Amino acid sequence: MRIAVTIFLTDETITPTRLARELEGRGFAGLYLPEHTHIPVERTTPYPAGGELPREYGRTLDAFVALGQAAAVTERLGLGTGITLVAQHDPIDLAKQVATLDHLSGGRFTLGLGFGWNVEEAADHGVRWHTRRELGRDRMALMRALWSEEPVAYEGEFGGVRASHAHPKPVQKPRGPVVGPRTLLGGAAGPKLFTHICEYADGWLPIGGRGLSDSLPRLRKAWTEAGRGPEALQVVPYAVHPTPGKLAHYADLGIEEVVVQLPPAGEAEVLKALDAYQAYL
């Protein structure tokens, strides 16, 4: 089983380059970074985990800039977002960022996507909350057009793009309905999410990994009914606090990669956490 990590990198934590070198040197599989552009002070949306919103949410580094630094100082380390809030991005700009990072890293990028929880943050980006999932789906379709080998036009409900020359292209070739880098969709288990995964992703990025014994068979059924090959489905539990029993359970379910949570801390504390996680490699 491959063990990757995620961390809220901020202006107060270990740096992307220092962490990336440590991860590659120690044999970890990858580094996934979350994103929040800003956290409105006047926020009525509750923090999903309960209690006060942790300080790091309002100090998060730009994931693509930080991953670009990590790519520059490593050769094998996987690089991913966990998650990119796709509805909050201009899709033409995002397509260019994703393709450039994937190209410069030699195809090491995983695009982890999600729809967010912070209504006020999304609203500042012009996102109407009840349409965010369909908006994200539409923006992914537009990006697939720009990533296609030949110029392809796209016109959707929320926007479009003319047939265009757009390079670089993501390294990975199209597979089934998916065009672009390895793409994993985050969110809570349910028919709508599973439909979107089957339509435009390589798999699922379940936060915390709870309830997989129940939900994974349902996703696999939806996947095969959509005509996708069973061996192609990737499920990557995300932001996991690992134990030997938990990882053994994931292995029994056929899971091949797990992303474990690091503290949003300085170098000494982060390296101490990596020391503890070495036992799982």
Secondary structure, 3 states (H helix, E strand, C coil): CEEEEECCCECCCCCHHHHHHHHHHHCCCEEEECCCCCCCCCCCCCCCCCCCCCHHHHHECCHHHHHHHHHHCCCCCEEEECCEEHHHCCHHHHHHHHHHHHHHCCCCEEEEEECCCCHHHHHHCCCCHHHHHHHHHHHHHHHHHHHCCCCCCEECCCCEECCCCCCCCCCCCCECCECCCEEEEECCCCHHHHHHHHHHCCEEECECCCCHHHHHHHHHHHHHHCCCCHHHCEECCECECCCHHHHHHHHHCCCCEEEEECCCCCHHHHHHHHHHHHHHC
